[in-house]
């Protein structure tokens, strides 16, 4: 790819070539955290076809970029200054790494000669995220031009080899002066990045000898942005006829009635069978929500587990385990549709209805949300209530951050999705998660977005009451109780505000339908 830089740009060749790199990687959205050391990048990026957004909170900005990349399924860039900004961005990179989101993080830095010399906003930034990002690079503006081009060619190749399925970090050392500019009107800045050879295939051809024909077979499909089910052209009816048990969970956008969308319910029933039964479990995806999926893998000694993902996780608990890659999935399904597998003996699916007040409120909200909507789910209680709901079979697309399953960045991720797609995003989130994210809403003062936020307010992290026991005197250390007035928060951000208990919910939802405010905050008062 070749393009022309026009009008003003930084006089630093490193900054100019960074823009060339982003163009070659087909980046169109750039999120910028304000700062001085990154000035050469900011001066170079404006006016060259990028949609640029800025926000002062780096932690929120990183997750906003993650949401945009998740929504577009394309690389998105983040630019920040040096120092503690990197630590704030780091949380979103960790999440992006586990979700295989292609964030491109450009952190500015001082020259190496000034590190650990008592200068402000400095520490050893290169390879800071190497424990969870496989590709980190560092270069300085004092490097020879050819050295810069050579490194950027390597970065381009690495990104293509990854198939745009992982974040990368590029740490750029800029020396002062930082604000000098030049005009380049007709001169073409060209590299050989676009001429590099086609990326290597990640996996070899499939050898299906590892799939046993004499074992009852479960295919468990969980959230992954890497899988296009229309493109795979899977015949679910044929798989069901061949006695393959098809199970999925919330976040998987498959409309076939032959796929059981209640994975945790299924694995809970499976877990109660004799531990010596023999079967094979084929899992497909990136991040599984079901806790009973993990328990099943620990319980059965004779069973076999085959995992198709790019995470290369070690799933070798009690089950015999082998790992294969996503790029082989079409061959896998062709194989499974060609053979008939034995049925489970004496297997009965045990269903359970969670009729708690909070569950019923979530059901009412899902019933209210119109078909074709995009809904972002908060972690902990909310996502588990939705996973049990019979309404997940509606034509609604669910999204969540299940990489490391933290509560940080959830609202910011939904904001990024709204920015990228210019459409309303529904958010269902817990009260503590929401309060943790309040700063993210400040971006609504600068950028037009559309959000409807349902906050499940039980006045603290009540999920801890379900996962463990502790003395009542220590409850505040686990549950973080509060008495926040959510209407005050709505007023602060000029949001329309609604509040309802379970008995009031239908009436209040009908009122919500009449509002045209781009930001709506609906408090679900469960306690």
SVG drawing of the C-alpha trace seen along z (x, -y; Angstrom):
<svg xmlns="http://www.w3.org/2000/svg" viewBox="-47 -23 69 70">
<polyline fill="none" stroke="black" stroke-width="0.4" points="0.0,0.0 1.2,-3.5 -0.2,-6.8 0.8,-10.5 1.3,-12.6 -0.1,-16.0 0.3,-19.3 1.7,-19.4 3.4,-16.5 6.2,-16.0 9.7,-16.4 10.6,-13.1 11.0,-10.2 10.0,-7.7 6.6,-9.5 6.0,-9.7 6.7,-6.0 4.5,-5.1 1.6,-6.6 2.7,-4.6 2.6,-1.5 -1.0,-2.2 -2.1,-2.7 -0.6,0.6 -2.4,2.3 -5.7,0.8 -6.3,-1.2 -9.0,-3.8 -9.8,-4.6 -7.2,-6.1 -7.8,-6.9 -5.4,-9.5 -4.6,-10.1 -3.3,-13.7 0.3,-14.2 3.5,-16.0 6.0,-13.2 3.5,-11.7 3.3,-15.1 5.2,-13.8 2.6,-11.1 -0.4,-13.4 1.1,-16.1 1.6,-13.4 -1.8,-11.6 -4.2,-14.5 -5.5,-15.0 -4.5,-11.6 -7.8,-9.7 -8.0,-8.6 -11.0,-9.2 -9.4,-10.4 -10.9,-10.6 -9.3,-11.8 -10.0,-11.3 -8.0,-12.2 -8.6,-8.9 -6.1,-6.4 -7.7,-3.4 -11.1,-4.2 -9.6,-5.1 -8.0,-1.7 -11.3,0.1 -13.1,-2.3 -10.6,-1.4 -11.1,2.3 -14.9,1.9 -14.4,0.2 -12.1,3.0 -14.5,5.6 -17.4,4.0 -15.6,3.5 -13.6,6.7 -10.7,4.6 -7.4,3.2 -7.7,0.0 -4.8,-2.2 -4.1,-3.8 -1.6,-6.7 -0.4,-7.7 2.4,-9.7 5.0,-8.1 5.0,-7.2 2.0,-6.0 -0.2,-6.2 1.1,-2.8 0.1,-1.2 -3.5,-2.5 -3.6,-1.3 -2.3,2.1 -5.6,3.4 -7.2,3.1 -4.3,4.8 -4.5,7.7 -8.2,8.1 -7.5,7.7 -4.8,10.4 -7.2,13.0 -10.0,12.0 -7.7,11.8 -8.6,8.2 -6.1,6.5 -5.3,3.3 -2.2,1.5 -0.7,-0.5 1.8,-3.2 3.4,-4.5 5.7,-7.5 8.9,-7.4 12.0,-9.4 15.3,-8.3 17.0,-5.4 19.8,-7.8 17.3,-9.6 15.7,-6.6 16.5,-6.2 18.1,-9.7 15.5,-11.3 13.5,-12.7 9.7,-13.1 7.3,-10.4 10.0,-7.8 10.6,-4.2 11.6,-1.2 8.8,-0.9 10.0,1.5 8.5,5.0 6.4,3.9 3.5,6.2 5.6,9.1 3.9,11.5 0.7,11.4 1.5,9.8 3.5,11.9 4.7,9.0 6.4,5.9 8.8,3.6 11.0,0.6 12.8,-1.9 14.0,-5.5 14.0,-8.5 17.8,-8.5 17.8,-5.2 18.8,-5.1 15.9,-5.4 16.5,-2.0 16.5,-0.5 13.1,-2.0 11.7,-0.7 13.2,2.7 11.6,2.9 8.2,1.7 8.4,4.4 8.9,6.9 5.9,5.5 3.8,5.7 4.7,9.3 4.2,10.2 0.7,8.7 -0.2,10.5 1.1,13.8 -1.1,13.3 -4.1,12.8 -5.0,9.5 -5.9,11.6 -3.8,10.2 -2.7,6.8 0.8,5.4 2.8,2.8 5.2,0.4 7.2,-1.8 8.7,-4.9 11.5,-6.9 11.3,-10.6 13.9,-13.2 13.3,-16.9 12.3,-19.1 8.9,-17.4 6.8,-19.9 8.7,-20.7 6.7,-20.2 7.3,-20.2 5.0,-20.2 5.1,-17.2 2.8,-17.9 3.9,-15.8 6.6,-13.5 5.5,-9.9 6.6,-8.2 6.8,-4.5 8.0,-1.4 8.0,2.2 5.5,3.2 2.8,3.8 5.1,6.1 5.7,8.6 4.8,12.2 1.4,13.5 1.3,14.4 2.2,18.0 -0.6,20.4 -1.0,20.9 -1.9,24.6 -1.2,27.6 -3.9,29.6 -6.2,31.4 -5.6,35.0 -8.8,36.2 -7.3,39.4 -7.5,37.8 -11.3,37.7 -12.7,41.0 -15.6,42.6 -16.6,44.9 -17.2,42.2 -20.3,40.1 -19.3,36.6 -20.1,33.2 -19.3,30.0 -19.2,27.0 -19.2,23.6 -18.4,20.5 -17.7,16.8 -15.1,16.1 -14.9,13.1 -12.8,15.3 -15.6,17.5 -18.0,16.7 -20.6,19.4 -22.1,18.4 -18.7,18.7 -18.2,22.2 -21.4,23.4 -22.1,26.0 -25.0,28.3 -26.3,28.5 -29.1,30.8 -26.7,33.3 -24.6,33.1 -27.6,33.7 -28.6,36.7 -25.1,38.1 -25.8,37.9 -23.3,35.0 -24.5,33.1 -24.3,29.3 -24.0,26.9 -23.4,23.2 -23.8,20.2 -24.5,16.5 -22.3,14.5 -22.4,17.2 -24.5,15.9 -26.0,19.1 -29.7,19.2 -30.1,23.0 -32.7,24.6 -30.5,27.7 -27.8,26.0 -28.6,26.0 -27.7,22.5 -27.7,23.4 -24.2,24.8 -23.9,24.5 -27.2,26.4 -26.0,29.1 -22.6,29.5 -24.2,29.5 -26.3,32.5 -23.2,34.2 -21.2,33.7 -23.6,35.9 -22.9,38.9 -20.5,41.7 -17.0,40.3 -15.8,43.4 -18.0,42.9 -16.2,42.4 -16.9,39.6 -15.1,36.9 -15.6,33.1 -14.6,30.8 -14.5,27.1 -14.5,24.2 -13.9,20.6 -11.9,18.3 -13.5,17.6 -15.9,20.0 -18.4,18.7 -19.7,22.0 -18.2,22.9 -19.5,26.5 -17.5,26.8 -14.4,26.6 -15.8,29.0 -16.5,31.6 -12.9,31.4 -11.7,32.2 -14.2,35.0 -13.9,37.5 -10.8,39.7 -11.6,41.7 -13.0,38.8 -11.1,36.9 -10.9,33.2 -10.0,31.5 -9.7,27.7 -9.9,25.6 -8.5,22.1 -5.6,19.8 -5.0,19.3 -3.0,22.5 -4.3,23.0 -3.3,26.0 -6.6,27.8 -5.0,31.0 -6.8,31.6 -8.1,35.1 -9.3,35.5 -7.0,36.6 -6.3,33.3 -5.0,32.3 -5.0,28.8 -5.7,28.0 -6.2,24.7 -9.1,22.6 -7.9,22.6 -8.8,26.3 -12.5,25.9 -14.0,26.4 -12.3,29.7 -13.4,30.7 -17.1,30.1 -16.8,31.9 -15.4,34.9 -18.1,34.8 -20.9,34.6 -19.5,37.7 -19.8,40.2 -22.4,41.3 -21.4,41.3 -22.9,43.4 -25.4,41.8 -25.0,41.2 -26.8,43.9 -29.0,42.7 -28.3,39.0 -31.1,36.7 -30.9,32.9 -31.8,31.4 -33.3,27.9 -33.5,25.4 -35.4,22.2 -33.7,19.3 -36.7,17.3 -34.8,14.8 -36.0,11.2 -32.8,10.1 -33.2,12.9 -36.8,11.9 -35.8,8.2 -33.2,9.2 -35.8,11.3 -38.1,8.3 -35.3,6.1 -34.4,8.7 -38.0,8.9 -38.1,5.1 -35.0,4.9 -36.0,5.1 -34.8,7.7 -31.6,6.9 -30.1,4.9 -26.6,5.2 -26.3,5.7 -23.1,5.5 -23.3,7.6 -21.4,6.9 -19.5,9.7 -20.4,11.6 -24.1,11.8 -25.5,10.2 -23.9,12.4 -24.9,15.5 -28.5,14.4 -28.6,13.8 -26.9,17.2 -29.9,18.9 -32.6,16.8 -34.8,18.4 -34.8,15.0 -31.2,15.4 -32.8,17.1 -34.1,13.8 -32.4,12.2 -30.1,10.1 -26.3,9.9 -24.6,10.3 -21.1,9.0 -19.0,9.1 -15.4,8.9 -14.7,12.5 -10.9,12.4 -9.9,12.0 -13.5,11.6 -12.9,8.3 -15.4,5.5 -13.1,2.8 -13.6,1.3 -17.1,2.7 -18.9,-0.5 -16.0,-2.0 -16.0,1.1 -19.7,0.5 -19.0,-3.2 -16.3,-2.2 -18.8,0.1 -21.3,-2.8 -18.6,-5.2 -17.4,-2.6 -20.9,-1.7 -22.8,-5.0 -25.7,-3.1 -27.3,-2.5 -25.8,0.1 -27.7,1.5 -25.7,2.2 -26.8,4.4 -24.3,4.0 -24.0,4.4 -23.9,1.4 -20.2,1.8 -19.1,2.3 -21.0,-0.8 -19.7,-3.0 -16.1,-1.8 -16.6,-3.1 -18.2,-6.5 -15.3,-8.4 -15.9,-6.7 -19.2,-8.5 -17.4,-11.9 -16.6,-11.2 -20.3,-11.8 -19.6,-15.5 -17.3,-15.4 -18.6,-12.7 -22.2,-11.9 -22.9,-8.3 -26.1,-6.4 -26.3,-4.2 -29.1,-2.7 -27.6,-1.5 -29.5,0.8 -27.8,0.9 -28.7,3.9 -28.5,2.2 -28.3,4.5 -26.2,2.0 -22.9,3.9 -21.2,7.0 -23.8,9.5 -22.4,12.2 -19.9,12.9 -22.7,14.3 -23.2,17.0 -19.5,18.1 -18.3,18.3 -19.1,17.8 -17.6,15.2 -18.4,13.6 -21.1,10.9 -18.7,8.5 -16.4,8.8 -19.1,8.4 -18.1,4.9 -14.6,6.1 -16.2,8.4 -19.5,6.7 -18.5,2.9 -21.9,1.7 -23.0,-1.8 -25.9,-4.3 -25.2,-6.1 -28.0,-8.2 -28.1,-7.2 -30.3,-10.0 -27.5,-12.4 -25.2,-10.5 -27.7,-10.8 -28.1,-14.5 -24.3,-14.9 -24.2,-13.4 -27.5,-14.8 -28.9,-11.3 -32.6,-10.5 -33.1,-8.6 -35.6,-5.8 -35.8,-3.6 -38.0,-0.6 -38.5,2.3 -39.7,5.6 -43.4,4.7 -42.9,1.3 -40.7,2.5 -43.2,3.0 -44.6,-0.5 -41.3,-2.2 -40.0,-0.3 -42.9,-1.7 -41.9,-5.2 -38.3,-4.5 -39.5,-3.6 -40.8,-7.2 -37.6,-9.0 -35.2,-10.2 -32.3,-11.1 -29.1,-9.5 -28.0,-8.6 -30.5,-6.7 -29.8,-5.4 -32.2,-2.8 -31.8,-1.7 -33.1,1.8 -33.7,1.6 -33.4,5.2 -32.8,4.6"/>
</svg>
